[in-house]
Amino acid sequence: MLWTVLLDVALKGLLLAAVGLATAWLLRRSSASARHLVLLLAVVTLGALPFWTMLSPLFPRALPSPGVLVPMPSAFFSITVTPGGRTDVTAWIAALWLSVAVLLLVKAFTAQWLVGRMRARAHPAGEFAGIGVCTSTEISMPFACGLWNTSILLPASSANWTAERREVVLLHEFAHAARRDALARLLGQIACALHWFNPLAWLAAKRMAAEQEHACDDWVLRQGIRASDYATHLVEIARTFHSRELWRPAALGMDGCSPLHVRLGAILSASLPRSPLSRGQAALAFSAAVLIAAPVLALRPHLAGALTGSVHDGIGFVPGAAVVVKGPQGAVQATTDSTGGFRVAGLPPGRYEVRFRAPGFAESVSGIVIQNGREARLDRVLRVGEVREQLDVVAPGKPAAQRNEPPRRIRVGGNVRSPELVRMVRPSYPERAKQAGISGRVLFRALIGVTGTLQNLQVVDSPDPMLTLAASEAINQWQYVPTHLNGQPVEVETMISVNFELNP
């Protein structure tokens, strides 16, 4: 189950991250706020994807009728995965994914905890636009922190800043706090932890963090700060940055995640739009994201399953039996090995009809459902097949002389020894039936007992009672060597057909 979820999440995650990055690239001439919103929606969807995939099977859905073969719907992708085997490699892969994801999640939340402890040890330094400002000797770069109650932490060296630099820094960090960028950054880290194997997820989270810095830079410039002055302050502050502590993933500082030269180019550019995102634009972007994500989340990859099992006769296994697996995409045949086992791999999910055939045994038919990426098992006990005898009685005018036929043997396989008809008495054509011109086939069903005699002789079809009586009187005198299964005599069904034919 975990392996199926992992593969489903990996494929959908690649597609969602690619769509988010492509959309952000198409909006490269739009404001940074618009690109940030698109990438934020992408990473939020990536973070929710594993939980959606695990919970979606619990949602009610229409199930097909048990007796109908269901055609496979077309899918966006189809993957052949052969599960099962003695060494379950997929379980190790799933365990590796889960272990790395847990480590990365622990790292992300540990960083939040460390920043909280650091904020608790910091010295209060007033407020800025309603947000608390503190100074700390443990940092070299100002940053905004806190998921709900946001604060701005300034390094101790900020006491030597000019009033203009302090205002620029506080404006930038206030923008982070007002936009709840710390929460968005944590959501990106969760998405990367769950999709650590997906390079596009990491790229989407990195681009989102970079667009946060660009959006905050635009907010500062909209407050009337000259672009050249702001760029100068940014360069001077960046020179003092030297820390790479564990708490850094939880910090949103002016160092940002975008290269300094890229930020400076965007700040000094006069052609880039810097307008904030309106509510209408945000609603439109959210609606577009839902329309894009919904079909991707609804996709279900067709992971090929497998069918395994064994064929036996109630006492021992039957080697060489044919196993025909018939589904909506055709039929596949396998043969049981020396231990009676079989395995058919590469089966798409759906309902299948399985036929078991072996010489000397009656054909058996079963239905089974192959689930997505799972291995099903079907064991079958075959019963000994029925014997069929057909006899023609031809009368040119008088009954044919009775004679004994040589023994006949049916085809068998496995551990079945076929019955032998050692004494067969031919029926006589009744005179009254010949005179009346009555002819036709008389069909009987009976059991060949463990002593070789016929038991429970029943008429299945007959054109006339006279022909029935003549045929049954002869058949009741037949003698068999009984059928043996694994050395023991067993009863077996037989069908006997006697054809009375007049030859003018």
C-alpha positions as semicolon CSV with decimal commas, in nm:
position;residue;x (nm);y (nm);z (nm)
1;M;0,000;0,000;0,000
2;L;0,275;0,250;0,096
3;W;0,469;0,178;-0,224
4;T;0,160;0,243;-0,437
5;V;0,098;0,573;-0,257
6;L;0,463;0,673;-0,301
7;L;0,465;0,614;-0,675
8;D;0,132;0,790;-0,716
9;V;0,260;1,089;-0,515
10;A;0,590;1,100;-0,707
11;L;0,428;1,115;-1,049
12;K;0,160;1,366;-0,953
13;G;0,415;1,574;-0,761
14;L;0,638;1,603;-1,067
15;L;0,343;1,717;-1,275
16;L;0,213;1,969;-1,020
17;A;0,557;2,120;-0,958
18;A;0,622;2,145;-1,331
19;V;0,289;2,321;-1,388
20;G;0,357;2,567;-1,104
21;L;0,707;2,651;-1,229
22;A;0,587;2,686;-1,587
23;T;0,305;2,920;-1,480
24;A;0,545;3,133;-1,277
25;W;0,776;3,157;-1,579
26;L;0,487;3,270;-1,797
27;L;0,421;3,544;-1,539
28;R;0,784;3,666;-1,547
29;R;0,664;4,009;-1,668
30;S;0,405;4,030;-1,390
31;S;0,462;4,142;-1,032
32;A;0,656;3,926;-0,786
33;S;0,342;3,897;-0,572
34;A;0,160;3,720;-0,854
35;R;0,445;3,473;-0,911
36;H;0,472;3,411;-0,536
37;L;0,102;3,327;-0,511
38;V;0,125;3,078;-0,798
39;L;0,425;2,904;-0,643
40;L;0,266;2,910;-0,296
41;L;-0,041;2,733;-0,430
42;A;0,187;2,478;-0,597
43;V;0,381;2,393;-0,280
44;V;0,063;2,380;-0,069
45;T;-0,083;2,131;-0,314
46;L;0,239;1,931;-0,306
47;G;0,227;1,918;0,074
48;A;-0,135;1,801;0,075
49;L;-0,084;1,549;-0,206
50;P;0,037;1,249;0,004
51;F;-0,252;1,286;0,247
52;W;-0,502;1,321;-0,037
53;T;-0,364;1,010;-0,205
54;M;-0,391;0,802;0,114
55;L;-0,741;0,925;0,200
56;S;-0,895;0,920;-0,149
57;P;-0,966;0,542;-0,143
58;L;-1,190;0,606;0,161
59;F;-1,421;0,828;-0,041
60;P;-1,734;0,651;-0,174
61;R;-1,726;0,554;-0,539
62;A;-1,943;0,352;-0,774
63;L;-1,841;-0,013;-0,791
64;P;-1,902;-0,236;-1,094
65;S;-2,122;-0,541;-1,083
66;P;-1,928;-0,845;-0,954
67;G;-2,014;-1,059;-1,254
68;V;-1,906;-0,820;-1,529
69;L;-1,560;-0,772;-1,673
70;V;-1,478;-0,405;-1,640
71;P;-1,296;-0,237;-1,931
72;M;-0,996;-0,035;-1,822
73;P;-1,042;0,341;-1,862
74;S;-0,770;0,534;-2,036
75;A;-0,521;0,705;-1,803
76;F;-0,268;0,983;-1,827
77;F;0,010;0,741;-1,748
78;S;0,041;0,366;-1,715
79;I;0,327;0,197;-1,530
80;T;0,414;-0,168;-1,505
81;V;0,526;-0,264;-1,157
82;T;0,561;-0,629;-1,069
83;P;0,508;-0,659;-0,694
84;G;0,575;-0,961;-0,482
85;G;0,871;-1,192;-0,463
86;R;1,082;-1,306;-0,171
87;T;1,278;-0,980;-0,145
88;D;1,030;-0,693;-0,134
89;V;1,246;-0,409;-0,269
90;T;0,947;-0,175;-0,283
91;A;0,908;-0,197;0,094
92;W;1,270;-0,083;0,139
93;I;1,218;0,207;-0,101
94;A;0,904;0,313;0,083
95;A;1,088;0,291;0,416
96;L;1,372;0,506;0,277
97;W;1,127;0,771;0,157
98;L;0,951;0,779;0,492
99;S;1,278;0,796;0,690
100;V;1,421;1,089;0,491
101;A;1,087;1,272;0,500
102;V;1,068;1,239;0,879
103;L;1,427;1,367;0,919
104;L;1,358;1,672;0,704
105;L;1,035;1,746;0,890
106;V;1,217;1,720;1,221
107;K;1,481;1,961;1,090
108;A;1,218;2,214;0,978
109;F;1,028;2,214;1,306
110;T;1,349;2,212;1,507
111;A;1,448;2,532;1,330
112;Q;1,116;2,688;1,427
113;W;1,170;2,584;1,788
114;L;1,524;2,726;1,795
115;V;1,407;3,059;1,655
116;G;1,133;3,069;1,918
117;R;1,390;3,014;2,191
118;M;1,612;3,283;2,037
119;R;1,323;3,530;2,026
120;A;1,247;3,456;2,392
121;R;1,609;3,545;2,484
122;A;1,614;3,862;2,272
123;H;1,585;4,213;2,423
124;P;1,272;4,415;2,341
125;A;1,339;4,724;2,133
126;G;0,995;4,872;2,080
127;E;0,743;4,823;1,799
128;F;0,711;4,903;1,431
129;A;0,360;4,934;1,287
130;G;0,222;4,718;1,565
131;I;0,482;4,440;1,537
132;G;0,732;4,381;1,817
133;V;1,099;4,454;1,751
134;C;1,378;4,282;1,946
135;T;1,757;4,283;1,932
136;S;1,974;3,974;1,971
137;T;2,348;3,910;1,998
138;E;2,305;3,566;1,838
139;I;2,235;3,689;1,484
140;S;2,416;3,897;1,223
141;M;2,120;3,953;0,987
142;P;1,778;4,105;1,061
143;F;1,481;3,877;0,998
144;A;1,112;3,831;1,071
145;C;1,010;3,520;1,263
146;G;0,700;3,359;1,405
147;L;0,415;3,177;1,238
148;W;0,129;3,358;1,410
149;N;0,268;3,623;1,648
150;T;0,535;3,766;1,422
151;S;0,833;3,959;1,552
152;I;1,129;4,136;1,393
153;L;1,473;4,045;1,524
154;L;1,760;4,287;1,469
155;P;2,129;4,214;1,530
156;A;2,304;4,395;1,812
157;S;2,505;4,587;1,552
158;S;2,184;4,764;1,446
159;A;2,252;5,015;1,723
160;N;2,516;5,167;1,492
161;W;2,280;5,195;1,191
162;T;2,159;5,524;1,057
163;A;1,793;5,608;1,098
164;E;1,740;5,561;0,724
165;R;1,893;5,211;0,724
166;R;1,693;5,109;1,025
167;E;1,373;5,229;0,855
168;V;1,456;5,037;0,535
169;V;1,523;4,718;0,729
170;L;1,208;4,748;0,936
171;L;0,998;4,814;0,624
172;H;1,135;4,502;0,455
173;E;1,082;4,277;0,756
174;F;0,738;4,426;0,822
175;A;0,641;4,324;0,469
176;H;0,743;3,966;0,550
177;A;0,536;3,972;0,869
178;A;0,230;4,125;0,704
179;R;0,239;3,869;0,423
180;R;0,278;3,572;0,664
181;D;0,585;3,464;0,469
182;A;0,718;3,260;0,761
183;L;0,415;3,029;0,742
184;A;0,449;3,005;0,363
185;R;0,818;2,915;0,401
186;L;0,731;2,639;0,649
187;L;0,471;2,497;0,407
188;G;0,741;2,492;0,139
189;Q;0,974;2,301;0,371
190;I;0,700;2,047;0,444
191;A;0,642;2,000;0,071
192;C;1,016;1,948;0,014
193;A;1,034;1,698;0,300
194;L;0,749;1,491;0,157
195;H;0,887;1,522;-0,197
196;W;1,260;1,514;-0,116
197;F;1,322;1,293;-0,420
198;N;1,155;1,545;-0,653
199;P;1,399;1,815;-0,776
200;L;1,112;2,023;-0,912
201;A;0,956;2,044;-0,564
202;W;1,281;2,186;-0,423
203;L;1,306;2,427;-0,715
204;A;0,945;2,543;-0,666
205;A;1,003;2,605;-0,293
206;K;1,328;2,792;-0,364
207;R;1,164;3,006;-0,630
208;M;0,876;3,082;-0,393
209;A;1,118;3,200;-0,124
210;A;1,300;3,416;-0,381
211;E;0,972;3,571;-0,495
212;Q;0,896;3,652;-0,130
213;E;1,208;3,868;-0,117
214;H;1,126;4,035;-0,448
215;A;0,770;4,105;-0,330
216;C;0,902;4,261;-0,006
217;D;1,154;4,466;-0,202
218;D;0,868;4,596;-0,417
219;W;0,671;4,681;-0,103
220;V;0,963;4,886;0,032
221;L;0,998;5,075;-0,295
222;R;0,626;5,151;-0,297
223;Q;0,677;5,334;0,036
224;G;0,884;5,600;-0,141
225;I;1,235;5,468;-0,075
226;R;1,470;5,546;-0,365
227;A;1,584;5,232;-0,548
228;S;1,952;5,333;-0,544
229;D;1,949;5,404;-0,171
230;Y;1,768;5,078;-0,098
231;A;2,019;4,881;-0,309
232;T;2,310;5,045;-0,121
233;H;2,167;4,952;0,217
234;L;2,102;4,596;0,098
235;V;2,465;4,554;-0,014
236;E;2,603;4,690;0,312
237;I;2,382;4,464;0,524
238;A;2,466;4,159;0,310
239;R;2,839;4,212;0,382
240;T;2,780;4,143;0,751
241;F;2,603;3,814;0,695
242;H;2,812;3,513;0,796
243;S;2,592;3,269;0,991
244;R;2,467;2,929;0,872
245;E;2,310;2,804;1,192
246;L;2,046;2,530;1,216
247;W;1,776;2,790;1,280
248;R;1,833;2,960;0,942
249;P;1,553;2,770;0,756
250;A;1,299;2,939;0,988
251;A;1,436;3,291;0,935
252;L;1,319;3,540;0,674
253;G;1,596;3,795;0,640
254;M;1,718;4,052;0,395
255;D;1,978;3,802;0,270
256;G;1,689;3,613;0,111
257;C;1,703;3,312;-0,120
258;S;1,757;3,508;-0,438
259;P;2,112;3,591;-0,552
260;L;2,208;3,943;-0,456
261;H;2,284;4,053;-0,811
262;V;1,939;3,932;-0,925
263;R;1,767;4,126;-0,647
264;L;1,971;4,438;-0,720
265;G;1,881;4,413;-1,090
266;A;1,511;4,383;-1,005
267;I;1,530;4,675;-0,756
268;L;1,705;4,908;-1,001
269;S;1,486;4,809;-1,299
270;A;1,237;5,076;-1,398
271;S;1,027;4,849;-1,621
272;L;0,920;4,580;-1,375
273;P;0,567;4,609;-1,229
274;R;0,561;4,646;-0,850
275;S;0,189;4,669;-0,782
276;P;0,048;4,449;-0,507
277;L;-0,188;4,165;-0,584
278;S;-0,552;4,267;-0,563
279;R;-0,821;4,043;-0,414
280;G;-0,970;3,987;-0,757
281;Q;-0,637;3,878;-0,899
282;A;-0,578;3,648;-0,600
283;A;-0,922;3,491;-0,644
284;L;-0,857;3,442;-1,014
285;A;-0,519;3,278;-0,946
286;F;-0,673;3,052;-0,682
287;S;-0,951;2,944;-0,920
288;A;-0,699;2,870;-1,195
289;A;-0,491;2,664;-0,952
290;V;-0,794;2,459;-0,851
291;L;-0,886;2,397;-1,214
292;I;-0,531;2,278;-1,284
293;A;-0,479;2,073;-0,968
294;A;-0,818;1,898;-0,963
295;P;-0,763;1,689;-1,279
296;V;-0,408;1,603;-1,169
297;L;-0,526;1,486;-0,826
298;A;-0,800;1,281;-0,992
299;L;-0,551;1,092;-1,205
300;R;-0,479;0,740;-1,088
301;P;-0,179;0,560;-1,238
302;H;-0,245;0,207;-1,354
303;L;0,009;0,003;-1,163
304;A;0,025;-0,347;-1,300
305;G;-0,048;-0,621;-1,051
306;A;0,016;-0,993;-1,051
307;L;-0,171;-1,318;-0,993
308;T;-0,011;-1,613;-0,816
309;G;-0,146;-1,942;-0,689
310;S;-0,130;-2,317;-0,711
311;V;-0,328;-2,603;-0,863
312;H;-0,381;-2,931;-0,681
313;D;-0,620;-3,225;-0,678
314;G;-0,696;-3,238;-0,307
315;I;-0,403;-3,468;-0,228
316;G;-0,106;-3,338;-0,425
317;F;-0,014;-3,059;-0,665
318;V;-0,086;-3,083;-1,040
319;P;0,212;-2,985;-1,260
320;G;0,168;-2,885;-1,623
321;A;-0,182;-2,741;-1,576
322;A;-0,279;-2,451;-1,804
323;V;-0,390;-2,128;-1,635
324;V;-0,565;-1,885;-1,872
325;V;-0,618;-1,534;-1,732
326;K;-0,869;-1,340;-1,943
327;G;-0,935;-0,971;-1,891
328;P;-1,054;-0,664;-2,079
329;Q;-0,719;-0,635;-2,261
330;G;-0,695;-0,997;-2,375
331;A;-0,588;-1,333;-2,238
332;V;-0,259;-1,449;-2,086
333;Q;-0,168;-1,814;-2,032
334;A;0,072;-1,970;-1,784
335;T;0,162;-2,329;-1,694
336;T;0,206;-2,465;-1,344
337;D;0,556;-2,573;-1,248
338;S;0,668;-2,898;-1,088
339;T;0,522;-2,789;-0,755
340;G;0,188;-2,687;-0,906
341;G;0,255;-2,314;-0,870
342;F;0,204;-2,037;-1,125
343;R;0,251;-1,661;-1,153
344;V;0,115;-1,414;-1,407
345;A;0,262;-1,062;-1,385
346;G;0,190;-0,731;-1,561
347;L;-0,189;-0,737;-1,512
348;P;-0,361;-0,394;-1,511
349;P;-0,614;-0,344;-1,231
350;G;-0,959;-0,484;-1,305
351;R;-1,173;-0,797;-1,292
352;Y;-1,042;-1,114;-1,458
353;E;-1,172;-1,459;-1,547
354;V;-0,928;-1,741;-1,467
355;R;-0,963;-2,087;-1,628
356;F;-0,773;-2,392;-1,504
357;R;-0,726;-2,682;-1,744
358;A;-0,540;-3,010;-1,701
359;P;-0,576;-3,341;-1,891
360;G;-0,796;-3,580;-1,698
361;F;-0,952;-3,302;-1,487
362;A;-1,267;-3,101;-1,536
363;E;-1,211;-2,738;-1,637
364;S;-1,253;-2,489;-1,350
365;V;-1,343;-2,121;-1,386
366;S;-1,302;-1,847;-1,123
367;G;-1,327;-1,469;-1,115
368;I;-1,080;-1,243;-0,935
369;V;-1,013;-0,870;-0,901
370;I;-0,658;-0,739;-0,947
371;Q;-0,609;-0,424;-0,743
372;N;-0,385;-0,134;-0,837
373;G;-0,023;-0,245;-0,797
374;R;-0,114;-0,541;-0,574
375;E;-0,055;-0,915;-0,599
376;A;-0,356;-1,146;-0,573
377;R;-0,349;-1,517;-0,496
378;L;-0,582;-1,787;-0,625
379;D;-0,547;-2,156;-0,534
380;R;-0,764;-2,410;-0,710
381;V;-0,856;-2,773;-0,640
382;L;-0,945;-2,958;-0,962
383;R;-1,185;-3,248;-0,969
384;V;-1,143;-3,544;-1,197
385;G;-1,303;-3,484;-1,535
386;E;-1,593;-3,682;-1,675
387;V;-1,552;-3,965;-1,930
388;R;-1,736;-3,945;-2,258
389;E;-1,832;-4,255;-2,460
390;Q;-1,996;-4,239;-2,800
391;L;-2,136;-4,544;-2,979
392;D;-2,307;-4,571;-3,316
393;V;-2,565;-4,848;-3,373
394;V;-2,638;-4,902;-3,745
395;A;-2,907;-5,148;-3,857
396;P;-2,943;-5,241;-4,227
397;G;-3,237;-5,462;-4,153
398;K;-3,151;-5,689;-3,869
399;P;-2,972;-5,629;-3,540
400;A;-2,595;-5,629;-3,552
401;A;-2,418;-5,911;-3,370
402;Q;-2,296;-5,830;-3,023
403;R;-1,922;-5,805;-2,986
404;N;-1,670;-5,680;-2,733
405;E;-1,479;-5,364;-2,818
406;P;-1,108;-5,329;-2,724
407;P;-1,037;-5,116;-2,416
408;R;-1,010;-4,742;-2,477
409;R;-0,821;-4,482;-2,273
410;I;-0,884;-4,111;-2,229
411;R;-0,608;-3,850;-2,214
412;V;-0,493;-3,771;-1,863
413;G;-0,221;-3,573;-1,690
414;G;-0,073;-3,515;-1,349
415;N;-0,153;-3,793;-1,104
416;V;-0,474;-3,915;-1,274
417;R;-0,493;-4,263;-1,428
418;S;-0,779;-4,284;-1,675
419;P;-1,055;-4,547;-1,661
420;E;-1,045;-4,836;-1,907
421;L;-1,355;-4,976;-2,069
422;V;-1,272;-5,348;-2,061
423;R;-1,617;-5,488;-2,153
424;M;-1,862;-5,311;-2,382
425;V;-2,183;-5,480;-2,498
426;R;-2,329;-5,321;-2,811
427;P;-2,701;-5,242;-2,803
428;S;-2,936;-5,415;-3,050
429;Y;-3,165;-5,214;-3,275
430;P;-3,528;-5,296;-3,169
431;E;-3,728;-5,456;-3,450
432;R;-4,037;-5,251;-3,375
433;A;-3,829;-4,933;-3,390
434;K;-3,683;-5,036;-3,728
435;Q;-4,027;-5,114;-3,866
436;A;-4,156;-4,781;-3,739
437;G;-3,855;-4,598;-3,885
438;I;-3,750;-4,460;-3,545
439;S;-3,389;-4,346;-3,517
440;G;-3,188;-4,091;-3,321
441;R;-2,944;-4,042;-3,037
442;V;-2,992;-4,157;-2,678
443;L;-2,776;-3,964;-2,426
444;F;-2,703;-4,099;-2,077
445;R;-2,525;-3,964;-1,770
446;A;-2,376;-4,202;-1,514
447;L;-2,101;-4,255;-1,257
448;I;-1,814;-4,499;-1,296
449;G;-1,787;-4,634;-0,944
450;V;-1,477;-4,737;-0,757
451;T;-1,546;-5,100;-0,861
452;G;-1,568;-5,012;-1,231
453;T;-1,944;-5,059;-1,267
454;L;-2,186;-4,793;-1,389
455;Q;-2,406;-4,634;-1,125
456;N;-2,698;-4,390;-1,135
457;L;-2,759;-4,431;-1,508
458;Q;-2,986;-4,144;-1,612
459;V;-3,139;-4,055;-1,948
460;V;-3,053;-3,706;-2,059
461;D;-3,215;-3,716;-2,405
462;S;-3,392;-3,981;-2,612
463;P;-3,613;-3,989;-2,924
464;D;-3,813;-4,299;-2,818
465;P;-3,853;-4,529;-2,512
466;M;-3,777;-4,840;-2,722
467;L;-3,434;-4,705;-2,812
468;T;-3,379;-4,599;-2,450
469;L;-3,457;-4,949;-2,321
470;A;-3,232;-5,121;-2,577
471;A;-2,940;-4,889;-2,503
472;S;-2,971;-4,906;-2,124
473;E;-2,987;-5,289;-2,120
474;A;-2,654;-5,305;-2,306
475;I;-2,483;-5,022;-2,115
476;N;-2,566;-5,172;-1,776
477;Q;-2,343;-5,467;-1,871
478;W;-2,035;-5,254;-1,936
479;Q;-1,736;-5,293;-1,708
480;Y;-1,449;-5,047;-1,644
481;V;-1,119;-5,044;-1,467
482;P;-1,196;-4,749;-1,235
483;T;-1,024;-4,411;-1,240
484;H;-0,731;-4,377;-0,999
485;L;-0,623;-4,049;-0,841
486;N;-0,284;-4,070;-0,670
487;G;-0,319;-4,448;-0,656
488;Q;-0,670;-4,451;-0,508
489;P;-0,989;-4,546;-0,705
490;V;-1,236;-4,256;-0,731
491;E;-1,578;-4,204;-0,883
492;V;-1,593;-4,011;-1,208
493;E;-1,880;-3,884;-1,416
494;T;-1,936;-4,014;-1,767
495;M;-2,154;-3,918;-2,062
496;I;-2,257;-4,201;-2,296
497;S;-2,409;-4,131;-2,636
498;V;-2,573;-4,415;-2,837
499;N;-2,675;-4,322;-3,191
500;F;-2,937;-4,547;-3,356
501;E;-2,919;-4,504;-3,732
502;L;-3,114;-4,677;-4,010
503;N;-2,921;-4,751;-4,328
504;P;-3,168;-4,783;-4,617
